[in-house]
Amino acid sequence: MCLAIPGKVLSFRGPVAVVDMEGVRHQVQMDFVDDVVAGDYVLVHSGFAVQKMTALEALETLKAIRACFGAGLEDDARGSVAPENPHHP
């Protein structure tokens, strides 16, 4: 399963932005989105920003992800081991 996570753009260095995703900073390629500035929110998949979004859209998306995956998302994002998923090999 593929999943895109919302994050807040903190800064830029050329086509790469530092994006805060649930308290973890990631370097994200910004080649596929236009008119993004520091403070904006983007949807990130596989290291690429794929869509610009509002803060409200980002919050609603994170709520939906948490509802599906529970606390495992926060644990996994911070480098801990997430609970095993019995439906995934």
C-alpha positions as CSV (number, residue, x, y, z in Angstrom):
1,M,0.0,0.0,0.0
2,C,1.2,3.5,-0.8
3,L,0.6,6.4,1.5
4,A,1.2,10.1,1.1
5,I,1.7,12.2,4.3
6,P,1.1,15.9,4.8
7,G,3.9,18.1,6.0
8,K,4.8,21.7,6.6
9,V,7.5,23.3,4.4
10,L,10.1,24.9,6.7
11,S,12.8,26.0,4.2
12,F,14.2,25.6,0.7
13,R,17.6,24.9,-0.9
14,G,17.0,24.9,-4.6
15,P,14.4,22.3,-5.6
16,V,14.6,20.6,-2.2
17,A,12.6,21.6,0.8
18,V,12.9,20.7,4.5
19,V,9.4,19.5,5.4
20,D,8.2,18.8,8.9
21,M,6.1,15.6,9.0
22,E,4.8,14.8,12.4
23,G,7.8,16.3,14.1
24,V,10.4,14.6,11.8
25,R,12.2,16.7,9.3
26,H,12.6,15.3,5.8
27,Q,14.3,16.6,2.6
28,V,11.6,16.6,-0.1
29,Q,11.9,17.2,-3.8
30,M,9.5,20.0,-4.9
31,D,9.7,19.5,-8.7
32,F,6.0,18.5,-9.1
33,V,4.4,21.4,-7.2
34,D,4.3,25.1,-8.0
35,D,4.0,28.3,-5.9
36,V,5.0,26.7,-2.6
37,V,6.6,28.9,0.0
38,A,7.9,28.2,3.6
39,G,4.9,27.7,5.8
40,D,2.8,26.0,3.2
41,Y,1.6,22.4,3.5
42,V,2.3,19.7,0.9
43,L,1.4,16.1,0.5
44,V,4.6,13.9,0.3
45,H,5.0,10.5,-1.3
46,S,8.3,8.7,-1.7
47,G,10.3,11.9,-1.0
48,F,8.4,14.0,-3.5
49,A,5.8,16.7,-2.8
50,V,2.9,15.7,-5.0
51,Q,0.3,18.3,-4.0
52,K,0.0,21.7,-2.2
53,M,-2.7,21.7,0.5
54,T,-4.2,24.0,3.0
55,A,-3.5,23.6,6.8
56,L,-7.0,22.4,7.3
57,E,-6.6,19.8,4.5
58,A,-3.4,18.6,6.1
59,L,-5.0,18.3,9.6
60,E,-8.0,16.4,8.2
61,T,-5.7,14.1,6.3
62,L,-3.6,13.4,9.4
63,K,-6.7,12.7,11.4
64,A,-7.9,10.2,8.8
65,I,-4.5,8.5,8.7
66,R,-4.4,8.2,12.5
67,A,-8.0,6.8,12.5
68,C,-6.8,4.0,10.1
69,F,-3.4,3.3,11.7
70,G,-3.7,4.4,15.3
71,A,-0.7,5.2,17.4
72,G,1.5,3.1,15.1
73,L,1.9,6.0,12.7
74,E,3.5,8.2,15.4
75,D,5.7,5.4,16.6
76,D,6.9,4.6,13.1
77,A,7.5,8.2,12.1
78,R,9.8,8.7,15.1
79,G,11.9,5.6,14.3
80,S,10.4,3.2,16.8
81,V,9.0,-0.1,15.8
82,A,5.3,0.1,14.9
83,P,2.9,-2.6,16.0
84,E,2.9,-5.5,13.6
85,N,0.1,-5.6,11.0
86,P,-1.4,-9.1,10.8
87,H,-2.7,-8.3,7.3
88,H,0.8,-7.4,5.9
89,P,3.4,-10.0,5.3
